[in-house]
Structure formats: structure tokens, C-alpha cells
């Protein structure tokens, strides 16, 4: 299992953001053209490529 710091670095490499700006979670998901936080549901970016 990856550490929180490793997840933040992976997120930054993939999405250009380390964690959710609302809840601080590192569980980010890209799905259906949106980048969102899997924990709180906040949509970080719509139309994400």
C-alpha cells in the first residue's frame, strides 16, 4: 500500500494536483471526463482530458 506522500506525488504526476482542495484526500479519480475526489465527491475539473 502506498503512503500518503507517494499518492500525492502520483496524483501530481497524473493530474497536476496533489490532493482534494476541499477535504485533503489523495483519492482522486478521472472518470467520464471529470476529475473528482472519491471521498467527498468534489468535482475538481470538468471536461478533464
Gaussian input, Z-matrix of N, CA and C with variables (Angstrom, degrees):
# hf/3-21g

backbone

0 1
 N
 C     1     B1
 C     2     B2     1     A1
 N     3     B3     2     A2     1     D1
 C     4     B4     3     A3     2     D2
 C     5     B5     4     A4     3     D3
 N     6     B6     5     A5     4     D4
 C     7     B7     6     A6     5     D5
 C     8     B8     7     A7     6     D6
 N     9     B9     8     A8     7     D7
 C    10    B10     9     A9     8     D8
 C    11    B11    10    A10     9     D9
 N    12    B12    11    A11    10    D10
 C    13    B13    12    A12    11    D11
 C    14    B14    13    A13    12    D12
 N    15    B15    14    A14    13    D13
 C    16    B16    15    A15    14    D14
 C    17    B17    16    A16    15    D15
 N    18    B18    17    A17    16    D16
 C    19    B19    18    A18    17    D17
 C    20    B20    19    A19    18    D18
 N    21    B21    20    A20    19    D19
 C    22    B22    21    A21    20    D20
 C    23    B23    22    A22    21    D21
 N    24    B24    23    A23    22    D22
 C    25    B25    24    A24    23    D23
 C    26    B26    25    A25    24    D24
 N    27    B27    26    A26    25    D25
 C    28    B28    27    A27    26    D26
 C    29    B29    28    A28    27    D27
 N    30    B30    29    A29    28    D28
 C    31    B31    30    A30    29    D29
 C    32    B32    31    A31    30    D30
 N    33    B33    32    A32    31    D31
 C    34    B34    33    A33    32    D32
 C    35    B35    34    A34    33    D33
 N    36    B36    35    A35    34    D34
 C    37    B37    36    A36    35    D35
 C    38    B38    37    A37    36    D36
 N    39    B39    38    A38    37    D37
 C    40    B40    39    A39    38    D38
 C    41    B41    40    A40    39    D39
 N    42    B42    41    A41    40    D40
 C    43    B43    42    A42    41    D41
 C    44    B44    43    A43    42    D42
 N    45    B45    44    A44    43    D43
 C    46    B46    45    A45    44    D44
 C    47    B47    46    A46    45    D45
 N    48    B48    47    A47    46    D46
 C    49    B49    48    A48    47    D47
 C    50    B50    49    A49    48    D48
 N    51    B51    50    A50    49    D49
 C    52    B52    51    A51    50    D50
 C    53    B53    52    A52    51    D51
 N    54    B54    53    A53    52    D52
 C    55    B55    54    A54    53    D53
 C    56    B56    55    A55    54    D54
 N    57    B57    56    A56    55    D55
 C    58    B58    57    A57    56    D56
 C    59    B59    58    A58    57    D57
 N    60    B60    59    A59    58    D58
 C    61    B61    60    A60    59    D59
 C    62    B62    61    A61    60    D60
 N    63    B63    62    A62    61    D61
 C    64    B64    63    A63    62    D62
 C    65    B65    64    A64    63    D63
 N    66    B66    65    A65    64    D64
 C    67    B67    66    A66    65    D65
 C    68    B68    67    A67    66    D66
 N    69    B69    68    A68    67    D67
 C    70    B70    69    A69    68    D68
 C    71    B71    70    A70    69    D69
 N    72    B72    71    A71    70    D70
 C    73    B73    72    A72    71    D71
 C    74    B74    73    A73    72    D72
 N    75    B75    74    A74    73    D73
 C    76    B76    75    A75    74    D74
 C    77    B77    76    A76    75    D75
 N    78    B78    77    A77    76    D76
 C    79    B79    78    A78    77    D77
 C    80    B80    79    A79    78    D78
 N    81    B81    80    A80    79    D79
 C    82    B82    81    A81    80    D80
 C    83    B83    82    A82    81    D81
 N    84    B84    83    A83    82    D82
 C    85    B85    84    A84    83    D83
 C    86    B86    85    A85    84    D84
 N    87    B87    86    A86    85    D85
 C    88    B88    87    A87    86    D86
 C    89    B89    88    A88    87    D87
 N    90    B90    89    A89    88    D88
 C    91    B91    90    A90    89    D89
 C    92    B92    91    A91    90    D90
 N    93    B93    92    A92    91    D91
 C    94    B94    93    A93    92    D92
 C    95    B95    94    A94    93    D93
 N    96    B96    95    A95    94    D94
 C    97    B97    96    A96    95    D95
 C    98    B98    97    A97    96    D96
 N    99    B99    98    A98    97    D97
 C   100   B100    99    A99    98    D98
 C   101   B101   100   A100    99    D99
 N   102   B102   101   A101   100   D100
 C   103   B103   102   A102   101   D101
 C   104   B104   103   A103   102   D102
 N   105   B105   104   A104   103   D103
 C   106   B106   105   A105   104   D104
 C   107   B107   106   A106   105   D105
 N   108   B108   107   A107   106   D106
 C   109   B109   108   A108   107   D107
 C   110   B110   109   A109   108   D108
 N   111   B111   110   A110   109   D109
 C   112   B112   111   A111   110   D110
 C   113   B113   112   A112   111   D111
 N   114   B114   113   A113   112   D112
 C   115   B115   114   A114   113   D113
 C   116   B116   115   A115   114   D114
 N   117   B117   116   A116   115   D115
 C   118   B118   117   A117   116   D116
 C   119   B119   118   A118   117   D117
 N   120   B120   119   A119   118   D118
 C   121   B121   120   A120   119   D119
 C   122   B122   121   A121   120   D120
 N   123   B123   122   A122   121   D121
 C   124   B124   123   A123   122   D122
 C   125   B125   124   A124   123   D123
 N   126   B126   125   A125   124   D124
 C   127   B127   126   A126   125   D125
 C   128   B128   127   A127   126   D126
 N   129   B129   128   A128   127   D127
 C   130   B130   129   A129   128   D128
 C   131   B131   130   A130   129   D129
 N   132   B132   131   A131   130   D130
 C   133   B133   132   A132   131   D131
 C   134   B134   133   A133   132   D132
 N   135   B135   134   A134   133   D133
 C   136   B136   135   A135   134   D134
 C   137   B137   136   A136   135   D135
 N   138   B138   137   A137   136   D136
 C   139   B139   138   A138   137   D137
 C   140   B140   139   A139   138   D138
 N   141   B141   140   A140   139   D139
 C   142   B142   141   A141   140   D140
 C   143   B143   142   A142   141   D141
 N   144   B144   143   A143   142   D142
 C   145   B145   144   A144   143   D143
 C   146   B146   145   A145   144   D144

   B1=1.4556
   B2=1.5298
   B3=1.3086
   B4=1.4543
   B5=1.5320
   B6=1.3257
   B7=1.4642
   B8=1.5327
   B9=1.3209
   B10=1.4652
   B11=1.5276
   B12=1.3250
   B13=1.4668
   B14=1.5327
   B15=1.3168
   B16=1.4666
   B17=1.5300
   B18=1.3343
   B19=1.4607
   B20=1.5259
   B21=1.3324
   B22=1.4630
   B23=1.5218
   B24=1.3317
   B25=1.4641
   B26=1.5238
   B27=1.3215
   B28=1.4672
   B29=1.5289
   B30=1.3320
   B31=1.4620
   B32=1.5217
   B33=1.3291
   B34=1.4605
   B35=1.5239
   B36=1.3183
   B37=1.4626
   B38=1.5297
   B39=1.3253
   B40=1.4655
   B41=1.5191
   B42=1.3441
   B43=1.4592
   B44=1.5316
   B45=1.3123
   B46=1.4600
   B47=1.5205
   B48=1.3164
   B49=1.4668
   B50=1.5261
   B51=1.3056
   B52=1.4681
   B53=1.5197
   B54=1.3481
   B55=1.4626
   B56=1.5217
   B57=1.3163
   B58=1.4620
   B59=1.5331
   B60=1.3359
   B61=1.4672
   B62=1.5307
   B63=1.3230
   B64=1.4627
   B65=1.5288
   B66=1.3343
   B67=1.4697
   B68=1.5268
   B69=1.3388
   B70=1.4615
   B71=1.5230
   B72=1.3270
   B73=1.4578
   B74=1.5297
   B75=1.3137
   B76=1.4687
   B77=1.5225
   B78=1.3299
   B79=1.4634
   B80=1.5253
   B81=1.3350
   B82=1.4542
   B83=1.5201
   B84=1.3357
   B85=1.4591
   B86=1.5268
   B87=1.3353
   B88=1.4595
   B89=1.5203
   B90=1.3435
   B91=1.4539
   B92=1.5223
   B93=1.3144
   B94=1.4658
   B95=1.5333
   B96=1.3136
   B97=1.4537
   B98=1.5177
   B99=1.3338
   B100=1.4600
   B101=1.5208
   B102=1.3026
   B103=1.4565
   B104=1.5212
   B105=1.3369
   B106=1.4614
   B107=1.5242
   B108=1.3228
   B109=1.4563
   B110=1.5205
   B111=1.3204
   B112=1.4589
   B113=1.5315
   B114=1.3221
   B115=1.4624
   B116=1.5342
   B117=1.3402
   B118=1.4703
   B119=1.5234
   B120=1.3509
   B121=1.4461
   B122=1.5218
   B123=1.3115
   B124=1.4671
   B125=1.5241
   B126=1.3402
   B127=1.4692
   B128=1.5184
   B129=1.3249
   B130=1.4505
   B131=1.5228
   B132=1.3277
   B133=1.4535
   B134=1.5279
   B135=1.3445
   B136=1.4603
   B137=1.5183
   B138=1.3064
   B139=1.4579
   B140=1.5123
   B141=1.3089
   B142=1.4674
   B143=1.5269
   B144=1.3141
   B145=1.4751
   B146=1.4974
   A1=108.57
   A2=115.84
   A3=121.39
   A4=110.95
   A5=115.08
   A6=119.87
   A7=109.13
   A8=116.25
   A9=121.10
   A10=110.42
   A11=116.74
   A12=120.39
   A13=110.69
   A14=117.30
   A15=120.65
   A16=110.83
   A17=117.21
   A18=120.61
   A19=111.60
   A20=116.66
   A21=120.54
   A22=110.68
   A23=117.23
   A24=120.87
   A25=111.16
   A26=117.28
   A27=120.93
   A28=110.50
   A29=117.25
   A30=121.61
   A31=110.82
   A32=116.99
   A33=120.48
   A34=109.98
   A35=116.51
   A36=120.86
   A37=110.56
   A38=117.90
   A39=122.26
   A40=113.67
   A41=116.52
   A42=120.89
   A43=115.01
   A44=117.97
   A45=120.57
   A46=113.04
   A47=117.36
   A48=122.31
   A49=107.77
   A50=117.46
   A51=120.92
   A52=114.06
   A53=116.59
   A54=120.16
   A55=109.84
   A56=115.92
   A57=121.83
   A58=109.70
   A59=117.41
   A60=119.72
   A61=113.25
   A62=117.64
   A63=120.90
   A64=111.46
   A65=116.96
   A66=119.45
   A67=114.08
   A68=117.68
   A69=120.53
   A70=114.48
   A71=117.50
   A72=121.44
   A73=110.87
   A74=115.52
   A75=120.99
   A76=111.22
   A77=117.69
   A78=122.06
   A79=110.13
   A80=115.99
   A81=122.05
   A82=109.63
   A83=115.64
   A84=121.41
   A85=109.16
   A86=115.66
   A87=121.24
   A88=106.73
   A89=115.78
   A90=119.92
   A91=109.39
   A92=116.84
   A93=123.01
   A94=111.95
   A95=116.71
   A96=120.90
   A97=115.11
   A98=117.36
   A99=121.17
   A100=110.37
   A101=115.44
   A102=121.73
   A103=105.91
   A104=116.01
   A105=118.81
   A106=111.52
   A107=114.55
   A108=122.29
   A109=108.45
   A110=116.03
   A111=120.83
   A112=111.62
   A113=118.01
   A114=120.87
   A115=113.43
   A116=117.50
   A117=119.13
   A118=113.57
   A119=117.65
   A120=121.49
   A121=114.82
   A122=117.94
   A123=121.17
   A124=110.29
   A125=115.93
   A126=121.37
   A127=107.23
   A128=115.49
   A129=121.39
   A130=109.83
   A131=117.11
   A132=120.31
   A133=109.97
   A134=115.31
   A135=120.76
   A136=108.24
   A137=116.41
   A138=120.17
   A139=112.06
   A140=116.56
   A141=122.35
   A142=109.52
   A143=116.26
   A144=121.64
   A145=110.16
   D1=134.40
   D2=-177.62
   D3=-76.43
   D4=148.98
   D5=177.64
   D6=-76.95
   D7=166.17
   D8=179.10
   D9=-59.28
   D10=-40.76
   D11=-179.99
   D12=-65.19
   D13=-40.11
   D14=178.33
   D15=-64.63
   D16=-40.28
   D17=177.25
   D18=-64.32
   D19=-40.66
   D20=178.09
   D21=-61.99
   D22=-42.52
   D23=179.70
   D24=-66.94
   D25=-40.60
   D26=177.79
   D27=-63.58
   D28=-43.47
   D29=177.35
   D30=-60.65
   D31=-43.30
   D32=-179.12
   D33=-63.37
   D34=-41.92
   D35=179.22
   D36=-64.35
   D37=-43.01
   D38=-177.46
   D39=-77.43
   D40=-45.83
   D41=-168.09
   D42=-117.04
   D43=-9.56
   D44=-177.67
   D45=79.41
   D46=12.66
   D47=178.49
   D48=-141.62
   D49=142.05
   D50=-175.21
   D51=-87.12
   D52=-36.50
   D53=-176.32
   D54=-158.53
   D55=167.75
   D56=179.97
   D57=-63.38
   D58=130.35
   D59=179.26
   D60=-71.35
   D61=-14.96
   D62=-178.35
   D63=-91.23
   D64=-55.30
   D65=-174.18
   D66=-109.05
   D67=-9.87
   D68=178.11
   D69=83.14
   D70=6.04
   D71=-179.27
   D72=-69.44
   D73=149.73
   D74=175.73
   D75=-100.07
   D76=6.74
   D77=-179.36
   D78=-90.47
   D79=80.15
   D80=-179.75
   D81=-99.62
   D82=143.55
   D83=-176.75
   D84=-133.58
   D85=136.39
   D86=172.34
   D87=-106.15
   D88=118.64
   D89=-177.00
   D90=-155.13
   D91=137.39
   D92=177.00
   D93=53.06
   D94=39.62
   D95=176.86
   D96=75.75
   D97=14.20
   D98=178.46
   D99=-127.59
   D100=144.52
   D101=170.72
   D102=-105.58
   D103=120.07
   D104=-175.88
   D105=-141.59
   D106=165.08
   D107=178.24
   D108=-87.26
   D109=124.75
   D110=-179.39
   D111=-70.14
   D112=-25.00
   D113=-177.55
   D114=-81.33
   D115=-50.04
   D116=-176.16
   D117=-105.28
   D118=-12.16
   D119=177.62
   D120=86.06
   D121=0.31
   D122=-179.44
   D123=-62.47
   D124=128.07
   D125=176.74
   D126=-84.43
   D127=112.45
   D128=-177.51
   D129=-78.62
   D130=-40.50
   D131=179.56
   D132=-151.96
   D133=128.04
   D134=174.96
   D135=-92.52
   D136=152.76
   D137=179.83
   D138=69.76
   D139=26.67
   D140=-177.55
   D141=-70.31
   D142=131.58
   D143=-179.76
   D144=-92.90

